[in-house]
Amino acid sequence: MKIGEFHHLEHVKEQSASKKTLWITLMLTLFFTIVEVVGGLVSGSLALLSDSAHMVSDVLALGLSMLAIYMATRRPTKQYTYGFLRFEIIASFLNGLALIVIALFILVEGIKRIIHPEPVDLGLMLGIAIIGLIVNIVLTLVLSRSMKTENNLNVKSALWHFIGDLLSSVGIIVSAILIRLTGLSILDPIISIVIGGIIAFGGYKIIREAYVILMEAVPEQFNLEDIRRDLRGVEGVEDVHEMHLWAVSTDHYSLTAHVLARSNIQPYCITLAMNELLKNRYGIVHSTIQVEHAAIHDHGEYGKLVSGGAF
């Protein structure tokens, strides 16, 4: 490895648990999608066909998540010095948008069914919905356990897809039973619209979390002023400014800061102390500290005010 290409952090994610989880989920989802399409065509159930369209979107979303995980394992290049970790966030953002689109589709279809009810084979509809419920419970549990092992926004977005599927299966089962008992076919679209609202909420949460990372905002779990105060407490530090903290991807944080320091303290000591503080207290392992001197670095009246003659 050339010296100029050295990275003290690899900027990659192995994510072996996430890979295995998504592969299992993808295979089961693909299988049940085929079952639901066939069942919808045979039974004439628009609800099942609509849900199968949702499942097709899940297959595409899982494929996108798998691609994101593969990209995240690629090492940095001269052009992509942070590696390809950010692709995970882009994929999550797109998955969140997909959830919103699915919710809107369910809303439109629900309104259509209220206006023009469709006769269905309730027995076949109920049977396939029960199978779908079992499959979705298994997949939701698998994804939930994976989230405990590796915090991954891609897996979280996939999890919300399957929470939506699980609720959709429950909705189909409940509506099939109620329609058989009451004969009120309008219950099917009403329940579908409620489920669509829940799916939209999940999509919003994923989009919001991805948006914060893409905009390089300070992650919600950090208080920038608390970190600034702690850094100011390092011996020899007069002030900390031009400070930025952002997430490259889930659990990969970066911080940069300019530090006005006293001339009688070695800048290397200040940098080392700050890096250790950030790592041990906040879990921030990628930090870039620029040590400055008011007599050399022109900060105008600000530098004079901060230094107070200490330089």
C-alpha distance (Angstrom), angle and dihedral (degrees) to the residues before:
residue distance angle dihedral
M1 . . .
K2 3.81 . .
I3 3.80 116.5 .
G4 3.80 91.2 -123.6
E5 3.82 90.3 57.3
F6 3.80 96.8 51.7
H7 3.81 118.7 125.4
H8 3.80 117.7 -173.8
L9 3.82 85.4 -156.5
E10 3.80 118.6 46.7
H11 3.83 94.9 -145.1
V12 3.80 90.4 -144.4
K13 3.80 136.7 115.5
E14 3.79 120.6 -145.2
Q15 3.84 92.8 -168.7
S16 3.81 95.0 177.0
A17 3.81 92.7 165.4
S18 3.81 91.8 50.4
K19 3.82 91.7 49.2
K20 3.79 93.0 51.7
T21 3.80 92.2 44.9
L22 3.79 94.4 50.2
W23 3.82 93.0 46.7
I24 3.82 91.5 53.1
T25 3.80 90.6 45.1
L26 3.80 92.8 48.0
M27 3.83 93.8 51.7
L28 3.82 94.3 47.6
T29 3.79 92.1 45.0
L30 3.80 92.8 50.3
F31 3.82 90.5 49.9
F32 3.79 94.7 49.9
T33 3.82 92.2 44.0
I34 3.80 88.9 60.8
V35 3.83 90.6 47.4
E36 3.81 91.9 50.0
V37 3.82 94.6 47.3
V38 3.82 90.9 52.0
G39 3.81 91.5 44.4
G40 3.79 92.2 49.0
L41 3.81 92.6 50.6
V42 3.82 93.6 46.8
S43 3.82 96.1 44.4
G44 3.78 95.7 38.9
S45 3.81 88.7 -129.8
L46 3.78 112.3 158.0
A47 3.81 88.1 -169.7
L48 3.80 91.4 59.9
L49 3.80 92.9 44.3
S50 3.81 90.4 49.5
D51 3.79 90.1 49.1
S52 3.81 90.1 48.3
A53 3.82 87.9 55.5
H54 3.80 86.2 53.3
M55 3.81 89.0 50.9
V56 3.81 91.0 50.8
S57 3.81 88.0 55.0
D58 3.81 87.7 50.4
V59 3.81 90.4 54.9
L60 3.81 90.0 51.1
A61 3.82 91.5 45.8
L62 3.81 91.4 50.3
G63 3.79 90.0 48.6
L64 3.81 88.9 52.9
S65 3.81 90.2 48.6
M66 3.81 90.9 50.7
L67 3.80 89.6 51.3
A68 3.81 89.8 49.6
I69 3.81 91.5 52.3
Y70 3.80 90.7 48.5
M71 3.81 90.5 49.8
A72 3.82 91.1 48.2
T73 3.83 90.2 58.5
R74 3.81 92.6 56.3
R75 3.78 114.4 103.5
P76 3.82 124.3 -118.9
T77 3.78 119.4 -85.2
K78 3.80 132.5 -159.7
Q79 3.80 88.5 -93.6
Y80 3.82 99.9 36.3
T81 3.80 98.8 43.9
Y82 3.82 92.5 168.9
G83 3.79 90.5 51.9
F84 3.80 117.4 -130.6
L85 3.80 99.9 -58.4
R86 3.81 92.5 119.5
F87 3.82 90.6 64.2
E88 3.82 86.4 73.9
I89 3.80 89.0 62.0
I90 3.81 93.7 45.1
A91 3.82 89.8 52.0
S92 3.81 90.8 48.3
F93 3.81 90.8 50.5
L94 3.81 90.3 51.9
N95 3.81 90.9 47.3
G96 3.80 89.5 51.6
L97 3.80 89.9 51.9
A98 3.80 88.9 49.0
L99 3.82 89.5 55.9
I100 3.81 90.4 52.4
V101 3.82 91.1 49.2
I102 3.82 90.5 48.9
A103 3.82 90.4 50.4
L104 3.81 90.9 51.0
F105 3.83 90.0 48.4
I106 3.82 90.3 52.1
L107 3.83 90.1 48.3
V108 3.82 92.4 51.5
E109 3.82 92.6 45.1
G110 3.81 90.4 46.9
I111 3.81 91.6 54.2
K112 3.81 90.4 47.6
R113 3.82 91.1 52.1
I114 3.80 91.3 49.1
I115 3.80 89.2 54.7
H116 3.82 96.3 38.5
P117 3.86 111.7 23.6
E118 3.81 115.5 -154.0
P119 3.85 123.5 -142.6
V120 3.81 113.0 -128.4
D121 3.79 141.2 -179.0
L122 3.82 96.9 -103.3
G123 3.82 94.3 -169.4
L124 3.80 95.5 56.3
M125 3.79 91.0 38.5
L126 3.81 90.7 53.7
G127 3.82 94.1 45.9
I128 3.79 94.8 51.9
A129 3.80 91.6 43.3
I130 3.84 90.0 55.0
I131 3.81 90.6 51.2
G132 3.81 88.6 47.9
L133 3.78 91.0 50.6
I134 3.82 91.8 53.7
V135 3.82 92.1 47.4
N136 3.80 92.5 47.6
I137 3.81 93.1 47.7
V138 3.82 89.4 53.4
L139 3.82 92.7 47.3
T140 3.81 93.3 46.0
L141 3.82 90.7 51.8
V142 3.82 91.6 47.6
L143 3.81 92.2 50.7
S144 3.81 92.8 44.0
R145 3.82 91.3 54.1
S146 3.81 90.2 47.7
M147 3.82 89.5 54.1
K148 3.82 89.2 57.3
T149 3.82 89.9 53.6
E150 3.81 99.3 42.8
N151 3.80 125.3 14.9
N152 3.79 100.7 -135.5
L153 3.81 125.1 162.6
N154 3.80 89.7 -154.6
V155 3.80 91.9 58.0
K156 3.80 89.2 44.9
S157 3.82 90.9 54.6
A158 3.82 90.0 47.6
L159 3.81 88.6 49.0
W160 3.80 90.9 55.8
H161 3.80 89.4 50.4
F162 3.80 89.8 56.9
I163 3.78 94.3 42.1
G164 3.81 84.0 57.5
D165 3.81 90.1 48.7
L166 3.80 91.4 48.2
L167 3.80 91.5 50.9
S168 3.79 89.8 45.6
S169 3.82 90.3 54.3
V170 3.80 90.6 48.5
G171 3.79 89.7 48.4
I172 3.80 92.8 51.1
I173 3.82 91.2 48.5
V174 3.82 93.4 47.6
S175 3.80 93.3 45.1
A176 3.82 92.3 47.3
I177 3.83 91.2 51.8
L178 3.81 93.9 44.7
I179 3.79 93.0 46.0
R180 3.81 90.2 51.4
L181 3.83 91.2 48.7
T182 3.82 99.0 41.4
G183 3.78 105.5 19.3
L184 3.84 89.1 -131.8
S185 3.81 103.8 137.9
I186 3.81 90.2 -179.8
L187 3.83 88.8 77.7
D188 3.81 90.5 73.5
P189 3.83 96.7 63.3
I190 3.81 92.6 39.2
I191 3.80 92.0 56.5
S192 3.82 90.0 43.7
I193 3.82 91.0 55.4
V194 3.82 91.4 51.0
I195 3.81 89.8 51.0
G196 3.81 89.5 48.7
G197 3.81 89.3 55.9
I198 3.81 91.2 53.5
I199 3.82 91.0 48.6
A200 3.82 90.2 49.8
F201 3.82 90.1 52.7
G202 3.81 90.5 53.3
G203 3.81 90.5 48.7
Y204 3.80 90.5 50.7
K205 3.82 91.6 52.8
I206 3.81 92.6 50.7
I207 3.83 92.7 46.0
R208 3.81 91.7 48.5
E209 3.81 93.2 50.8
A210 3.82 92.3 46.4
Y211 3.82 91.2 45.4
V212 3.81 92.0 55.2
I213 3.81 90.3 53.5
L214 3.82 94.9 43.7
M215 3.82 90.2 50.6
E216 3.84 88.7 50.6
A217 3.80 90.6 -126.3
V218 3.80 120.4 164.6
P219 3.84 106.8 -83.8
E220 3.80 111.6 -106.8
Q221 3.81 94.5 -118.3
F222 3.82 92.2 62.6
N223 3.80 130.0 74.2
L224 3.80 107.4 -152.9
E225 3.80 94.2 -158.9
D226 3.82 91.9 53.1
I227 3.80 90.0 52.3
R228 3.82 91.4 46.6
R229 3.82 90.4 51.2
D230 3.81 91.8 50.6
L231 3.80 91.9 48.9
R232 3.81 90.5 49.7
G233 3.81 87.4 56.3
V234 3.82 91.7 64.9
E235 3.81 110.9 109.6
G236 3.80 113.0 -96.3
V237 3.82 95.3 19.5
E238 3.80 117.1 125.2
D239 3.79 99.4 174.7
V240 3.82 143.8 -10.7
H241 3.81 120.2 -143.7
E242 3.82 141.2 153.0
M243 3.80 86.5 46.1
H244 3.80 120.1 168.5
L245 3.79 130.1 177.9
W246 3.79 124.1 -176.9
A247 3.79 143.1 150.8
V248 3.80 120.1 -112.1
S249 3.81 88.2 -167.3
T250 3.79 137.5 -31.6
D251 3.85 108.9 -35.4
H252 3.84 93.3 -4.8
Y253 3.80 108.0 110.0
S254 3.80 131.7 177.6
L255 3.81 130.3 -165.7
T256 3.79 132.3 -172.2
A257 3.80 127.3 -176.4
H258 3.79 142.1 166.6
V259 3.80 114.6 -134.4
L260 3.80 128.1 -160.6
A261 3.80 105.1 -148.5
R262 3.80 137.5 -176.4
S263 3.80 114.0 -102.5
N264 3.80 93.5 -127.8
I265 3.82 92.3 65.6
Q266 3.81 121.7 77.4
P267 3.84 108.5 -115.5
Y268 3.82 89.4 -140.1
C269 3.79 90.1 60.7
I270 3.81 91.1 51.0
T271 3.80 92.5 48.3
L272 3.80 92.4 48.1
A273 3.82 93.0 47.9
M274 3.81 92.1 49.0
N275 3.80 94.2 47.2
E276 3.81 90.8 50.6
L277 3.82 91.6 47.5
L278 3.80 92.4 50.9
K279 3.80 92.5 46.5
N280 3.81 98.3 45.5
R281 3.81 100.2 36.9
Y282 3.80 102.6 33.5
G283 3.81 106.5 17.6
I284 3.82 91.7 -119.5
V285 3.80 106.2 143.3
H286 3.80 99.8 166.8
S287 3.80 107.6 67.9
T288 3.80 132.3 148.7
I289 3.80 116.0 -159.7
Q290 3.81 121.0 -171.3
V291 3.80 111.3 -161.9
E292 3.80 113.4 -151.9
H293 3.81 138.4 -175.2
A294 3.80 121.1 -145.8
A295 3.82 91.4 -139.6
I296 3.81 91.4 57.0
H297 3.80 105.3 27.6
D298 3.77 110.3 58.6
H299 3.80 110.4 -128.7
G300 3.81 95.8 154.3
E301 3.79 117.2 -148.8
Y302 3.82 90.2 -13.3
G303 3.83 91.6 62.8
K304 3.79 92.3 46.9
L305 3.79 91.8 48.9
V306 3.82 93.9 49.1
S307 3.80 96.1 42.8
G308 3.80 93.7 50.5
G309 3.76 89.3 -166.9
A310 3.80 93.0 -57.9
F311 3.79 91.3 121.7
